[in-house]
């Protein structure tokens, strides 16, 4: 239940950001009290509940019925699959289950549908993603292994890379682990250096810091902390298809990681601390503004100047969720 409130807050903040909906409009769309909408707009992190959350026993007899309807959709045309409203209508009309609310059915269908399709080895729909990018729209993130000489000892560390897709402007930092703390800190550093964040989405694969479970295709179960973080900063995640089929979808950042290591980190850098190395990486990032990518007529720095003007603004400093 706590996870669903995090996702609700993210959806409210996203629609307010993208569509400029009013508090009343958002409350009507998500069928919640206006107080909940105001809480979501003030903070991406839902306040603690005042009472214990209990299960919804009224849904119990409906679960196998809903599952059966969703399994019917496995062989149905895309435009003739059950919506949550259609599921609720059938529960009422065919099974006399009139005490179940729409929001209860909607939340169950949202979670259960991808699980049923994954169990059947089916995808909810594969979409070709063209690799053309508008300024300020998209970015890609990845971790890569890196060996260094740290205080005289050969040590494996991890290179975090955040790359804007239009300009190719990239931010690199080294961390001792690929933990969620390092993952989130890498984003914060990148956002601060860039002075903003993409307005459409950031591309990821299956980094454990963000994804709790891969279901099928692009469907993921995200960690609640990650959803709260994204909601606070105001950006969406795009998850690439696992394996070779999705390799082209974030090839920019994977190629960037290799280029950066070959250019700046060969031979293995010798440092006394990760802070010392990260200071070097920041300098390398600044130098790379003068380079040109492939046959592009302009430098990375020139294209980034265009892109920087249309990035989404950062939230107020000091308001980062815990």
C-alpha positions in Angstrom: 0.0 0.0 0.0 2.9 2.4 0.8 4.2 1.8 -2.7 0.9 2.7 -4.4 0.8 6.0 -2.5 4.3 6.8 -3.8 3.2 6.0 -7.3 0.0 8.1 -6.9 2.1 11.1 -5.8 4.4 10.6 -8.7 1.5 10.5 -11.2 -0.1 13.7 -9.6 3.2 15.6 -9.8 3.9 14.4 -13.4 0.4 15.5 -14.6 0.7 18.8 -12.9 4.2 19.3 -14.4 3.2 18.2 -17.9 -0.4 19.5 -18.2 -0.6 22.2 -15.6 -3.7 20.7 -14.1 -5.3 22.4 -11.1 -5.6 20.9 -7.7 -9.3 20.3 -8.4 -8.6 18.8 -11.8 -6.0 16.4 -10.3 -8.3 15.4 -7.5 -11.0 14.6 -10.0 -8.7 12.6 -12.2 -7.3 10.5 -9.5 -10.5 10.4 -7.3 -8.7 11.6 -4.2 -9.2 14.4 -1.7 -7.7 17.8 -2.7 -5.7 17.6 0.5 -3.9 14.5 -0.9 -3.2 16.5 -4.1 -1.7 19.4 -2.2 0.5 17.0 -0.2 1.8 15.4 -3.5 2.6 18.8 -5.0 4.5 19.9 -1.8 6.6 16.7 -1.5 7.2 13.6 -3.6 7.3 11.6 -0.3 3.9 10.7 1.1 3.4 11.6 4.8 3.1 8.6 7.1 -0.4 7.2 7.6 -2.1 8.0 10.8 -3.8 4.6 11.0 -2.7 1.1 10.2 -3.4 -0.1 6.7 -5.7 -3.1 6.4 -6.3 -5.5 3.5 -9.4 -5.1 1.3 -11.3 -8.3 1.9 -14.1 -7.4 -0.5 -11.6 -7.9 -3.4 -10.8 -11.5 -2.3 -13.7 -13.2 -4.2 -13.0 -11.1 -7.2 -9.3 -11.9 -7.7 -9.8 -15.1 -9.6 -12.5 -13.5 -11.7 -10.3 -10.6 -12.6 -7.4 -12.9 -13.4 -9.6 -14.8 -15.8 -10.7 -11.7 -17.6 -7.0 -10.5 -17.9 -6.0 -13.9 -19.3 -8.8 -13.6 -22.0 -6.8 -10.5 -23.1 -3.8 -12.7 -24.0 -5.4 -13.5 -27.3 -7.5 -10.4 -27.8 -6.8 -7.5 -30.2 -5.0 -4.6 -28.5 -8.1 -2.4 -28.7 -10.4 -5.0 -27.3 -8.7 -5.7 -24.0 -10.2 -5.2 -20.6 -9.9 -1.8 -19.1 -10.3 -1.5 -15.3 -13.7 0.1 -15.9 -14.8 -2.8 -18.1 -13.6 -5.3 -15.4 -15.6 -3.5 -12.8 -18.7 -3.5 -15.0 -18.5 -7.2 -15.5 -18.0 -7.9 -11.8 -21.2 -5.9 -11.1 -23.3 -7.2 -14.0 -22.2 -10.8 -14.2 -21.2 -11.6 -10.5 -23.2 -9.1 -8.5 -20.1 -7.7 -6.8 -21.3 -4.2 -6.4 -19.4 -3.2 -3.3 -15.9 -3.1 -4.9 -14.7 0.4 -5.8 -13.2 1.4 -9.1 -9.9 2.4 -7.5 -9.5 -1.0 -5.9 -10.0 -2.8 -9.2 -7.8 -0.3 -11.0 -4.9 -0.8 -8.6 -5.2 -4.6 -8.8 -5.4 -4.6 -12.6 -2.3 -2.3 -12.9 -0.2 -4.8 -10.9 -1.7 -8.1 -12.0 -1.9 -7.5 -15.8 1.9 -7.4 -16.5 2.4 -10.4 -14.1 -0.1 -12.5 -16.1 1.5 -11.6 -19.4 4.9 -12.4 -18.0 3.7 -15.7 -16.7 2.5 -16.5 -20.2 5.8 -15.5 -21.8 4.1 -12.6 -23.6 4.9 -9.0 -24.0 2.3 -6.2 -23.5 3.7 -4.7 -26.7 7.0 -4.1 -28.3 7.6 -0.6 -29.7 10.4 0.5 -31.9 12.2 3.5 -30.5 13.8 5.7 -33.1 17.2 7.1 -32.1 16.4 10.8 -32.8 16.5 13.2 -30.0 15.1 16.7 -29.3 17.1 19.1 -27.2 16.5 18.7 -23.5 14.2 15.7 -24.0 16.2 12.5 -23.0 19.2 11.2 -21.2 20.8 7.7 -20.6 22.4 6.3 -17.4 24.7 3.4 -16.9 27.3 1.9 -14.5 30.6 0.4 -15.8 33.4 -1.4 -14.2 36.7 0.5 -13.7 40.0 -0.6 -12.3 42.3 2.0 -10.6 45.3 2.1 -8.3 43.8 3.3 -5.0 46.3 4.2 -2.3 48.8 1.7 -3.9 46.2 -1.1 -4.3 44.6 -2.3 -7.5 40.9 -1.7 -6.9 37.7 -2.3 -8.8 35.3 0.7 -8.7 32.3 1.7 -10.7 31.9 4.5 -13.2 28.5 6.2 -13.2 27.7 7.9 -16.5 24.8 10.3 -17.1 24.6 11.3 -20.8 22.2 13.8 -22.5 21.0 12.2 -25.7 20.9 15.3 -27.9 24.2 17.0 -27.2 26.2 14.0 -25.9 27.2 16.0 -22.8 28.1 13.5 -20.2 28.8 13.6 -16.4 31.0 10.9 -15.0 31.7 10.0 -11.3 33.3 7.0 -9.6 31.8 5.2 -6.7 33.0 2.3 -4.5 29.8 0.3 -5.1 26.7 0.3 -7.4 24.4 0.8 -4.4 21.2 2.7 -4.5 22.9 5.5 -2.5 25.6 5.8 -5.2 23.0 5.6 -8.0 20.9 8.4 -6.5 24.0 10.5 -5.7 25.2 10.2 -9.3 21.9 11.6 -10.5 22.0 14.5 -8.1 25.6 15.4 -9.1 24.6 15.2 -12.8 21.5 17.4 -12.4 23.5 20.0 -10.5 26.3 20.1 -13.0 23.9 20.3 -15.9 21.7 22.8 -14.2 18.5 20.9 -15.0 17.1 17.5 -16.1 15.4 16.0 -19.2 11.8 16.8 -19.8 10.8 13.5 -21.4 12.6 10.6 -19.7 15.9 9.0 -18.7 16.8 5.6 -20.2 17.9 2.6 -18.0 18.4 -1.1 -18.3 18.0 -3.4 -15.3 20.1 -1.6 -12.6 19.2 -3.1 -9.3 19.3 0.3 -7.6 16.1 1.2 -9.5 14.5 -2.1 -10.4 13.2 -4.5 -7.9 12.0 -7.0 -10.4 11.9 -7.4 -14.2 8.6 -8.8 -15.4 8.6 -8.8 -19.3 9.6 -6.5 -22.0 9.7 -2.9 -20.5 7.7 -3.8 -17.5 9.5 -3.3 -14.2 8.7 -3.3 -10.5 10.5 -0.2 -9.2 11.7 0.4 -5.6 9.6 2.8 -3.6 12.6 5.0 -2.8 13.5 5.3 -6.5 9.9 6.3 -7.4 9.9 8.9 -4.6 13.3 10.3 -5.9 12.0 10.6 -9.5 8.8 12.2 -8.4 10.7 14.7 -6.3 13.0 15.8 -9.1 10.2 15.5 -11.7 11.4 13.1 -14.4 10.3 9.8 -15.9 12.1 6.5 -16.4 12.2 4.5 -19.7 13.3 0.9 -19.3 15.0 -0.8 -22.2 14.1 -4.3 -23.4 16.4 -6.8 -21.7 19.1 -8.5 -23.8 20.2 -7.8 -27.3 16.8 -6.5 -28.4 17.2 -3.5 -26.2 20.9 -2.9 -26.7 20.4 -0.2 -29.3 18.0 1.7 -27.0 20.8 3.1 -24.8 23.8 2.6 -27.0 24.8 6.2 -26.6 25.7 5.9 -22.9 27.3 2.5 -23.4 29.5 3.8 -26.2 30.3 6.9 -24.1 31.5 4.8 -21.1 34.0 2.9 -23.3 35.2 6.1 -25.0 35.7 7.9 -21.7 37.7 5.1 -20.2 39.9 4.7 -23.3 40.5 8.5 -23.6 41.0 9.5 -20.0 41.5 6.4 -17.8 44.3 4.5 -19.7 46.6 3.6 -18.1 44.9 2.9 -14.8 44.7 6.1 -12.8 46.7 6.2 -9.6 45.0 8.2 -6.8 45.0 8.4 -3.0 41.2 8.7 -2.8 38.0 8.6 -4.8 37.5 12.3 -4.2 40.8 13.0 -5.9 39.7 10.9 -8.9 36.3 12.5 -9.1 37.9 15.9 -9.3 39.9 14.7 -12.3 36.7 13.3 -13.9 35.0 16.7 -13.5 37.9 18.3 -15.3 37.8 15.7 -18.1 34.0 16.3 -18.5 34.7 20.0 -19.0 37.4 19.4 -21.5 35.2 17.1 -23.5 32.9 20.0 -24.3 35.4 20.8 -27.1 35.1 17.5 -28.9 32.8 16.6 -31.8 30.8 13.4 -31.9 31.2 11.4 -35.2 30.4 13.7 -38.1 28.4 16.3 -36.2 29.3 19.9 -37.3 29.1 21.4 -33.8 31.0 20.6 -30.6 29.4 18.9 -27.6 29.6 22.2 -25.7 27.9 24.1 -28.5 25.0 21.7 -28.6 24.8 21.6 -24.9 24.4 25.3 -24.8 21.3 24.9 -26.9 20.0 22.0 -24.8 20.7 23.7 -21.4 18.2 26.4 -22.2 15.3 23.9 -22.4 16.1 21.5 -19.6 13.5 21.2 -16.9 14.4 23.2 -13.7 15.7 21.6 -10.5 13.4 21.6 -7.5 14.3 24.0 -4.6 17.5 23.2 -2.9 17.2 21.6 0.5 14.0 19.8 -0.3 15.5 16.5 -1.4 13.6 13.5 0.1 15.3 11.3 2.7 
